[in-house]
Amino acid sequence: MSEKSMLSSRLLFYTITVATLLFICSSLFFLQRNDSSFTSSLVRKLILPRTDINKIEQTGIKPVSCGVLKVFMYDLPSEFHFGLLNWHKKGSETWPNVKNVSTVPSYPGGLNRQHSVEYWLTLDLLASETPEVKRPCSATRVKSSIEADIVFVPFFSSLSYNRKSKLSGNETTSVDRLLQERLVEFLKSRDEWKRFGGKDHLIVAHHPNSLLYARNSLGSAMFVLSDFGRYSSDIANLEKDVIAPYVHVVKTISNNESAPFEKRPVLAYFQGAIYRKDGGTIRQELYNLLKDEKDIHFAFGTVRGNGTKQTGKGMASSKFCLNIAGDTPSSNRLFDSIVSHCVPVIISDQIELPFEDTLDYSGFSVFVHSSEAVKKGFLVSLLRGITKDQWKKKWERLKEVVRCFEYRFPSQPGDSVDMIWSAVSHKLSSLQFDVHRKNRYRRSEVFDRSLST
């Protein structure tokens, strides 16, 4: 072979090699930016390991990459967090020792527990500093706010509202309000807040009435909420905030114990408060329409006594569970139905759903406009018209996504804690875009001033 032809062959080989590497790198970048496209699906099949492909295709949930989110957490005094759980620090302690799970302060049960999101996120960040605790590495606590992606404010606002919002004894101002006022004063004095006006701060206010006195002052921060029902759009919105699931109060049904179609004699199930104000008046309308249907359970109920256990049993023996707007667009009833493998029927026009950028709720739920649900015979005909195979498909999908609605300590891949950190990461891109735009001329102005001196 001539020297010229050998040179041509080598040049062709190097060109193909470089082009292939560039294709793989650019494809991986595009995959991260747009995983829902046809192209990214093709790339995924070409370059990702087969096990990862199967995991994504089966659950529809993207795995979170290790250490994707660096979180700086303020060392607030204990009265803002675990002190509300009657935890008493020893010596110079700021936080409880989470190395031993059995010694971690427990959160109160009942309906208090449904809004305990900040508790689980705080524990997860503490665990990220504890090598003995095995957990996903989707978020890691860092000691310097400069290197952090987000600044976490560990105020147990929902617990503060539930336990400290009522006046006691000779109090003229509730402890909950005083804590909020102190929090605002603290944050507004911090360089971390001043740097971006609080936009890179994360505050959990999951109970609709939590952070009531401070939300306007802290509205530039990223909130973790249950819905936007009691917020103005300039304070809370989908562009900057994260919707997190309630903590379910009924027992999770295992896949092996989940009753199939033919062993669920109840067509549709609802038990709860029927007479509600605001958007919840639809509950009374539906009660009047459905109360005499033999295969529909529509009754008043509370968590008192054996109420939670009865609700769990009723959901687990029903094909569909009605999730109807109440005083607010959302409730923990949706998440109780999911862990009971009871196909949710969502009748709440203003509801926002957790992780909807990742999960397609239509695959395991039924959505009905409120205006259609109150038409005589419409809802019953719709549900009875869903075939066994159609129901089974949603039921199977429910069993796959249940883990996304479980709060655990230590957290596990794909659980609620892991998914919330992932959702926060997704929001950061728009935050960074806004910050970078505002920084366009900042360096130029500094440079100009230095030249003029």
C-alpha positions, 0 to 999 in steps of 0.5 A: 500500500502506498504511503499516500493511501495509508495516510488517507486511511489514517485520516479517515479513521481519525475523522470517524473516531472524532466525529463519533465522540462528538456525536456521543457528547452532544447527544448526552447533552441533548438528552439531559436537556430534552429527554421527552423527544424522539431523538433523545429516546433513540440516543438513550437506546444507543448509548445508555446501558440496557439496565438503565433503559429498562428502568426508565421505560418501566417507570417513566422516572429518570434517575437522579445523577449523583451529587446533582444538587449542592445545598447550603442549610442555615443552622437555625436555632432548634425552636425553628425545627426539631425543638417543635418536636420537643427535641432538646439539644445537648451542649453546643448541638444544633441538630439531632444525631441521625446516625442511629435511625431509632434516635431520630425525633419522630413527627406526630401522627394523624393529620399533622403528618400529612404536611411534614415535608420540611422534616423529611428534607431536613433529615435527608440533608443531615444524613448527607453529612453522615456516611453511615446513613445510606441514601441517594446522593441527589442532594448534598449539604455543603458548608459554604453558601458560595458553592451551593446551588440552593439555600435551604431554610429549615423552618418547620412551618407547617408544624409551627402552624399546627402547634403554635398558631393559637394563643396560649395563656396571656399571649398576645401574639402567637409563637408561630407568628413570632417565629415567622417575624424572627425568620424574616428579620434573620433572612433579610439580614443575611448576605446569602439573601441579599446576593440574589434577593432570596431567589436561590432560597428554598422554603417549605410551607406545605400546609395552606395556612403555614407561613401566613405572616411571612410569605409576602416578605419572603415571596422571592424564594422558591417555595415547596407547597401543596397547591397555590389555592391560598397564594396570589400568583405573584407570590407563588406560581409554577414558574418558580415553586415546587409542588410536593405530595402530601404524606399519605395517612393510610397504609400502603398496600403491597403489590402482592396484596393489591386486589384486582378488578373483580375483587373490588366490589365498590365502583367509586369511593369517597369518605370525608368532609362533604360540606366545604366552602369556596371551591369545595361546594361541588362535594355537596352537589356530587353527594346529592347525585351519588348517594343513592347509587348502590355500588358507590360509597359517598359518606361523611368521615373523619380521621377520628377513632378508627376513621383512617383504618376504615378509609384505607380498607374502603379504598383498597376495595374500590375500583375508583377513588374520588378526589374532589376539590375542598377548601383548597384544590388538593388534599391527601386523599389523592395520595391515600388513593394512590398507595391503596392502588385505587384509581384516582378520579380527580375533580379539581380544576385548579389542582397542581400535581407533584412531579408532573414534569416527570409523571404523566398522571393520565396513565394512572388517573381519570380527570373530570372537569367539575362542570361535567361531573355535576351533570346528572348521570355523567360521572357514573356513566363515565366510570362504568364505561371504563373496561376491565382492561383499561382499568387494569392498565391504570392499576398496573401503572399505579403500582409502579409509581407508588414509590414516588409518593413515599417519604422515608428516612433514610430516603431511597432512589425515586421516593418523594424526597429524592423527587423533590430534590430533582424538581428543585434542580429543574427549577434552578435552570430558570433561576440561573437564566434570570440571574445571568440576564441581570448580571449582563452589565454588572461586570461591565459597570465594575470594569468601567468604574475601575477605569475611571479611577 
